[in-house]
Amino acid sequence: MLGSRMGSGSELSVDDPGVAGDFDRLVAELGRVRPGSQLRNEFADWIPAGSMGTAIAARVQSCLKGRVPGSFIRLGDGEGNVLGLEDADYPTLGRFSACEISRLHFGAPEVLIEDPELRSSLITAIRGADLVGIPNAFRIQRLLGQTSRGDRVRGLFGVYSVLKYLEHHTDDLRLRKKAGALEFHRALLPHLHALVRGREMGLVSAYPDLPEAFQRHLEARGVTFHPVPRAGRGSQDSGHYPLRYRELLDELSKAQPATLYLVGAGMPGKVYCDVIRSAGGVAIDIGSTMDVLAGVRSRPNITPDLLSEFKIVEAAEAP
C-alpha cells in the first residue's frame, strides 16, 4: 500500500489511489467537523480582523521602542503541508503534500521527507513566536467548493493541517502565552511606511531591487539585505536548502537588536524570524507581500489594483 511506504513520495500524484482515497476521507471528515472553530479562544489575545493591521503595527512599534525582541509569523497551507507530514490519519496525502510544497519552495521534492530538521525548526519557530497568524477557516469551504483537484488537494490538506496541529498542540506551542490573528501580511501594507521610515532595517527577500526601493519610496535610513534564492521549478534545485538556509541561519543569528527585519522566504522564513528574535531583533514574516512590493503578480489574489497601490519597484516577471 502506498500509504505505508517509508521511502520516496515524489512519485505520487493527485490521481494516485492512496492520495485520492485519503483526500476523499478528508473531504468526508470536513463535512462533519469544523477544524479551528474554537482556536482563537486558545490564544492569550486574539486580534480582530477589522483592526489587524493597525494593532499589529502598534505591537511591532512597541517592541522596537522598548527594545523587546519579537517574532510575528503566519501559518498558511504551505506550513500545514509541513506540519501534516506525520498525520497518521492521512499518511499518503501527507507525503504527497510534503513533496509538492518541497518542490515549490526548493525545487526538490524529497527535502522535507528526507530531512526532519525543517519540520522540527518550524515547530520551534511557532513555539517562540509572539504572534501567530492562522488561515481563515472559511478557506476550507472555499476549497471544498472547487471542482478540479490540482493544487486544491495540497491546499485543502495544508489549511486543515495547520488548524488541526495548533488545536492538538496548544500547550506545547504555548498558544496561551501569545497573540493570534488571521493571516495579517496584506493588512500591514498601509503601515509599512510608518514602520520603516527613518530606520536601519534588515530585509530577507528574493528581490535585489527592494533594498534601494525601501530607501527611496519608504524612507528607510538603510537596509541590510539578506538574499534568498527564488523558488525552484519542477526538479530544478533552487539552492535554498541546505546551503543558503544554513548561511542565513548564521547571518541572522547576528541580527542587530531592536532592529526591524522584514522576511519573505516561504516556509523557512518562519525559522528565520525565530533566529532574528533570538538575536534581539524584531521580525515580521510578510510572505507574498514581498511580491506585491516588488511588483510581481505571483498568485491570483495579487490583483492589478493591489500592485498599483503598493508596489515600490517596476513590474517584473513572476519568479
C-alpha positions as CSV (number, residue, x, y, z in Angstrom):
1,M,0.0,0.0,0.0
2,L,1.4,3.4,-1.0
3,G,0.3,5.0,2.3
4,S,2.6,2.7,4.2
5,R,5.8,3.3,2.2
6,M,8.7,4.7,4.1
7,G,10.6,5.7,1.0
8,S,10.1,8.3,-1.7
9,G,6.9,10.1,-2.0
10,S,7.8,12.1,-5.1
11,E,6.2,9.6,-7.5
12,L,2.8,10.2,-6.0
13,S,0.2,12.3,-7.9
14,V,-3.3,13.6,-7.2
15,D,-4.7,10.6,-9.1
16,D,-2.8,8.0,-7.1
17,P,-5.3,5.7,-5.3
18,G,-3.7,6.3,-2.0
19,V,-3.7,10.1,-2.3
20,A,-7.2,10.1,-3.7
21,G,-8.5,7.8,-1.0
22,D,-7.0,9.9,1.8
23,F,-8.4,13.1,0.1
24,D,-11.9,11.7,-0.2
25,R,-11.8,10.7,3.5
26,L,-10.6,14.2,4.4
27,V,-13.5,15.7,2.5
28,A,-15.9,13.5,4.3
29,E,-14.4,14.5,7.7
30,L,-14.7,18.1,6.8
31,G,-18.3,17.6,6.2
32,R,-18.7,16.6,9.8
33,V,-16.3,18.8,11.7
34,R,-15.0,22.4,11.6
35,P,-11.3,22.5,12.5
36,G,-10.1,25.7,14.0
37,S,-13.6,26.9,15.0
38,Q,-12.6,27.4,18.6
39,L,-8.9,28.0,18.1
40,R,-9.0,31.8,18.7
41,N,-10.0,31.1,22.2
42,E,-6.7,29.2,22.9
43,F,-4.6,32.4,22.4
44,A,-3.8,34.8,25.2
45,D,-5.1,37.6,23.0
46,W,-7.0,37.5,19.7
47,I,-6.7,40.5,17.3
48,P,-10.0,41.0,15.3
49,A,-9.7,41.1,11.6
50,G,-11.0,44.7,11.3
51,S,-8.2,46.2,13.4
52,M,-5.5,43.7,12.5
53,G,-3.1,45.9,10.5
54,T,-3.2,48.8,13.0
55,A,-3.0,46.6,16.1
56,I,-0.1,44.5,14.8
57,A,1.9,47.6,13.6
58,A,1.4,49.1,17.0
59,R,2.8,45.9,18.7
60,V,5.8,46.0,16.4
61,Q,6.4,49.7,17.1
62,S,6.2,48.9,20.8
63,C,8.8,46.1,20.6
64,L,11.2,48.4,18.7
65,K,10.7,51.3,21.0
66,G,11.1,49.1,24.1
67,R,14.0,47.1,22.6
68,V,12.0,43.9,23.1
69,P,12.7,41.1,20.7
70,G,9.7,39.9,18.7
71,S,8.7,37.4,16.0
72,F,5.4,37.9,14.1
73,I,4.7,34.9,11.8
74,R,1.9,33.5,9.7
75,L,1.0,29.9,9.0
76,G,-0.6,29.1,5.7
77,D,-1.3,25.9,3.7
78,G,2.4,25.5,2.9
79,E,3.3,25.3,6.6
80,G,0.3,23.0,7.0
81,N,1.9,20.7,4.4
82,V,5.0,20.5,6.6
83,L,3.1,20.1,9.9
84,G,0.8,17.4,8.4
85,L,3.6,15.2,7.2
86,E,3.3,12.9,10.2
87,D,-0.5,12.9,10.3
88,A,-1.3,9.2,10.8
89,D,-4.9,9.7,9.6
90,Y,-3.8,10.7,6.1
91,P,-0.3,9.3,5.6
92,T,-0.2,9.1,1.8
93,L,-1.8,12.5,1.3
94,G,0.7,13.9,3.9
95,R,3.7,12.6,2.0
96,F,2.3,13.8,-1.4
97,S,1.6,17.3,0.0
98,A,5.1,17.5,1.6
99,C,6.7,16.6,-1.7
100,E,4.6,19.2,-3.6
101,I,5.4,22.1,-1.2
102,S,9.0,21.0,-1.1
103,R,9.1,21.2,-4.9
104,L,7.5,24.6,-4.8
105,H,9.9,26.0,-2.1
106,F,13.1,24.3,-3.1
107,G,12.7,22.7,-6.5
108,A,13.4,19.3,-4.9
109,P,10.5,17.1,-3.9
110,E,12.2,15.0,-1.2
111,V,13.7,17.7,1.0
112,L,11.1,17.7,3.7
113,I,10.8,13.9,3.8
114,E,14.5,13.2,3.9
115,D,15.5,15.9,6.4
116,P,13.3,16.3,9.5
117,E,15.2,19.4,10.6
118,L,13.0,21.8,8.7
119,R,9.8,20.5,10.3
120,S,11.3,20.5,13.8
121,S,12.7,24.0,13.3
122,L,9.2,25.2,12.1
123,I,7.6,23.9,15.2
124,T,10.3,25.6,17.3
125,A,9.6,28.9,15.5
126,I,5.9,28.6,16.2
127,R,6.6,28.0,19.9
128,G,8.9,31.0,20.1
129,A,6.7,33.5,18.2
130,D,5.0,36.4,19.9
131,L,2.1,36.5,17.4
132,V,0.8,33.7,15.0
133,G,-1.4,34.4,12.0
134,I,-3.6,31.5,11.0
135,P,-5.7,30.7,8.0
136,N,-9.3,31.7,8.0
137,A,-11.4,28.5,8.4
138,F,-13.6,29.8,5.6
139,R,-10.8,28.9,3.2
140,I,-11.7,25.3,3.8
141,Q,-15.3,25.8,2.5
142,R,-13.9,27.8,-0.5
143,L,-11.5,25.0,-1.4
144,L,-14.2,22.3,-0.9
145,G,-16.3,24.2,-3.4
146,Q,-13.7,23.9,-6.2
147,T,-14.1,21.1,-8.7
148,S,-10.6,20.4,-10.0
149,R,-8.1,18.5,-7.8
150,G,-4.8,20.2,-8.7
151,D,-3.5,22.5,-6.0
152,R,-6.8,22.1,-4.2
153,V,-5.6,18.8,-2.8
154,R,-2.4,20.2,-1.3
155,G,-4.1,23.5,-0.3
156,L,-7.0,21.9,1.5
157,F,-4.9,19.4,3.4
158,G,-2.5,22.3,4.3
159,V,-5.2,24.6,5.8
160,Y,-6.7,21.6,7.6
161,S,-3.3,20.5,9.0
162,V,-2.4,24.0,10.4
163,L,-5.7,24.2,12.3
164,K,-5.5,20.6,13.4
165,Y,-1.9,20.8,14.6
166,L,-2.5,24.0,16.6
167,E,-5.6,22.6,18.2
168,H,-3.8,19.4,19.2
169,H,-0.6,21.1,20.4
170,T,-1.9,24.1,22.2
171,D,0.2,23.6,25.3
172,D,3.4,22.6,23.6
173,L,3.2,25.6,21.3
174,R,2.4,27.9,24.2
175,L,-0.5,29.5,22.4
176,R,-1.9,30.8,25.7
177,K,1.2,33.0,26.0
178,K,1.0,34.6,22.6
179,A,-1.4,36.7,20.4
180,G,-3.3,35.3,17.5
181,A,-4.8,36.7,14.4
182,L,-5.8,35.7,10.9
183,E,-3.1,35.9,8.2
184,F,-2.0,39.5,8.5
185,H,0.6,40.2,5.9
186,R,-1.6,42.2,3.5
187,A,-3.2,44.2,6.3
188,L,0.3,45.6,7.1
189,L,0.8,47.1,3.6
190,P,-0.7,50.5,4.5
191,H,1.5,50.6,7.7
192,L,4.9,49.7,6.2
193,H,5.9,53.3,5.5
194,A,5.4,54.3,9.1
195,L,7.2,51.2,10.3
196,V,10.4,51.6,8.3
197,R,10.7,55.4,7.9
198,G,13.9,56.7,9.3
199,R,15.1,53.2,10.4
200,E,18.0,51.0,9.8
201,M,16.4,47.7,8.9
202,G,17.0,44.2,7.6
203,L,15.4,42.6,4.6
204,V,15.2,38.8,3.8
205,S,14.0,38.6,0.3
206,A,14.4,37.2,-3.2
207,Y,14.2,40.6,-4.8
208,P,17.5,42.5,-5.1
209,D,15.7,45.7,-6.2
210,L,13.8,46.1,-3.0
211,P,16.5,47.5,-0.6
212,E,17.0,50.6,-2.7
213,A,13.2,50.9,-3.2
214,F,12.7,50.7,0.6
215,Q,15.1,53.6,1.0
216,R,13.7,55.7,-1.9
217,H,10.0,55.1,-1.5
218,L,9.5,54.1,2.1
219,E,12.3,56.3,3.5
220,A,14.3,53.6,5.3
221,R,17.6,55.1,6.5
222,G,19.5,51.9,5.5
223,V,18.8,48.3,4.5
224,T,20.9,45.3,5.2
225,F,19.9,42.8,2.5
226,H,19.9,39.0,3.0
227,P,19.1,37.5,-0.3
228,V,17.0,34.3,-0.6
229,P,17.0,32.1,-3.8
230,R,13.8,32.2,-5.7
231,A,11.6,29.1,-5.5
232,G,12.6,26.2,-7.8
233,R,10.6,25.0,-10.7
234,G,10.0,21.3,-11.3
235,S,13.1,19.3,-10.5
236,Q,15.4,22.3,-10.6
237,D,17.1,22.8,-7.2
238,S,16.7,26.4,-6.2
239,G,19.9,26.3,-4.0
240,H,17.9,27.4,-0.9
241,Y,18.3,24.3,1.1
242,P,20.6,23.3,2.7
243,L,23.4,25.7,1.6
244,R,21.7,29.1,1.6
245,Y,19.5,28.1,4.5
246,R,22.5,27.4,6.8
247,E,24.2,30.6,5.6
248,L,21.1,32.6,6.6
249,L,20.9,30.9,10.0
250,D,24.4,32.1,10.6
251,E,23.9,35.6,9.2
252,L,20.6,36.2,11.0
253,S,22.0,34.9,14.3
254,K,24.0,38.2,14.3
255,A,20.9,40.4,13.7
256,Q,21.0,43.8,15.3
257,P,19.0,44.1,18.5
258,A,15.9,46.4,18.4
259,T,16.1,46.4,14.6
260,L,13.2,45.7,12.3
261,Y,13.6,42.8,9.8
262,L,11.0,42.0,7.1
263,V,11.1,38.5,6.0
264,G,9.7,37.0,2.8
265,A,11.2,33.5,2.4
266,G,8.4,31.0,2.3
267,M,8.2,28.3,5.0
268,P,11.8,28.7,6.1
269,G,11.0,32.4,6.7
270,K,9.3,31.4,10.0
271,V,12.6,29.8,11.1
272,Y,14.5,32.9,10.1
273,C,12.1,35.1,12.1
274,D,12.8,32.9,15.2
275,V,16.6,33.3,14.7
276,I,16.2,37.1,14.4
277,R,14.1,37.2,17.6
278,S,16.7,35.1,19.5
279,A,19.3,37.6,18.4
280,G,17.3,40.5,19.8
281,G,15.7,41.8,16.6
282,V,12.0,42.2,15.7
283,A,11.0,40.1,12.7
284,I,7.8,40.2,10.7
285,D,7.0,37.4,8.2
286,I,5.4,39.3,5.4
287,G,5.5,36.4,2.9
288,S,4.0,37.2,-0.5
289,T,3.6,40.8,0.4
290,M,7.2,41.0,-0.7
291,D,5.9,40.1,-4.2
292,V,3.4,42.9,-4.1
293,L,6.1,45.4,-3.1
294,A,8.3,44.1,-6.0
295,G,5.5,44.5,-8.5
296,V,5.2,40.7,-9.1
297,R,1.8,39.1,-9.6
298,S,2.9,35.7,-8.2
299,R,-0.6,34.5,-7.4
300,P,-4.2,35.2,-8.5
301,N,-5.1,37.1,-5.3
302,I,-2.4,39.7,-6.0
303,T,-4.6,41.9,-8.2
304,P,-3.5,44.7,-10.6
305,D,-5.2,47.2,-8.2
306,L,-3.2,45.9,-5.3
307,L,0.0,46.2,-7.3
308,S,-0.9,49.6,-8.5
309,E,-1.4,50.9,-4.9
310,F,1.5,49.3,-3.1
311,K,4.3,48.2,-5.5
312,I,7.6,50.2,-4.9
313,V,9.5,48.8,-7.9
314,E,8.5,48.4,-11.5
315,A,6.6,45.3,-12.5
316,A,8.6,42.2,-13.1
317,E,8.1,38.6,-14.2
318,A,6.9,36.2,-11.5
319,P,9.7,34.0,-10.3
